[in-house]
Amino acid sequence: MCHFYPQDIPTSIQKTQLVAGGRDILVWTGLQGTLGVLVPFVSREDVDFFQTLEQHLRGEEAPLAGRDHLIYRSYYVPVKGMIDGDLCERYSLLANDKKQMIAGELDRSVREIERKIS
């Protein structure tokens, strides 16, 4: 079970594959034209990596909606079982010194982290 506030009202959800023979994902659309994708992780290592990256970015990056990121994404119920890809993608917009600091704490190179995000 997952909990996540998408800031839109989902109107449809479809289980599909982006590539023939690839893994299944969920694509959803919202009332305001939002498109969202829910992609399950394959390994526990990826889950741990992205959770740690998300925690670092919550502290380093200014809030996306002008308020605390975790409170925003937990608007109705606490976030559970989700990693915010929008926040993780903001890593590439950080200054180099912040990227290096986060990469050092994750024991990875900046290039490795950027490749894993994309």
N, C-alpha and C positions, 0 to 999 in steps of 0.2 A: 504494500500500500504506500502510495506517495501523496504528499501534500505540497502544493505550490500555488502561489498567487500569480496568474499570468497578466493581470491588468486588462482583461477583456473577457467577454462571455463566449466560451467555446460553443460553436454551432455544429461542427462536425469533427469526427475523428476517424482516421483511416489507417489500418495496418497495411504497410507496403514495404517494398524494397527499393532502395535507390539504384542499385545495380542488380541485374539479373543474377540470381544465385547468391546474392549478398544476404546479410542478416536483416531481420525484420526490424522496422522502426515504426513509430506512430507519428503521423502528420496530422496536425489539427489546424482548423481555421476558426477565427473569431468574428464576432458581430461587427467589429470596427475594421475588419480587413486584416487582422493579425494572422500571420502564418507561424506556426510553431512546430518544432520537431522534438520528439522524445526518443533518445537513442540509448539503449541499454549498454552498459559496459560489459566487456568480455572478461576482464580479469580483475581480481581484487587489487592488484598493484595500480591499475589505472584509477580505480575508485579512490584509493589512498592518495595518489598523486594529485588528482583534481580537487579533492577535499582540502588538502593542505594549501594548494595554490589559491583556492577560493578564500580560505581564511586569511592568507597574507594579503590578498587584494582588497578584502574588506577593510583592512587597516590602512593600506597605502593609498587606495584610490578614493576620490571624493564620492559620496553617495550618488547613485544614478538618478534618483528621483528627489534629491534634496533632503532626504532623511536617511536614517540608518538603514543600510541595505537589508540586513536580516529582518528587521522589523517590517520593512516594506514588503518583502517576499513572504512574510508570515502574516499578512494583513488579516485574514480570517482565522486561520489555524496555523500552528507552527510548521515550518518547512520540515518535511520528513522524506528521506530517501531521494533527494534531488540535489543536483549540482547545477548552478546557474551558469550556463554557457555564455550568456551576455557579459557577465562579470569577468569570466575567465578570458574572453577575447580582448578585454581591455588591457591585458598584459602588454600587448604589442604597442600600446600608446604611452606606456610609462617612460620616464627618462631612463637613460642607460644605467645610471648609478643605482636606481631602484630595481631595475631588471637584474643587475649583477647581485645585489643584496638578496633578492628572493631566490635567484638561481643558486647562490651559495647555501642558503638555508635548505633548499631542496636537494642539494648535492647533484645538481645537473648544470649543463651549460645553457646559456641564454638561447642559443640556436636549437638545442634539444627541446626546450620548453616550447618555443614558438612552433617547431615542427609538430609536436604532440598536440598543440591546440588546433592547428590548421588541419 
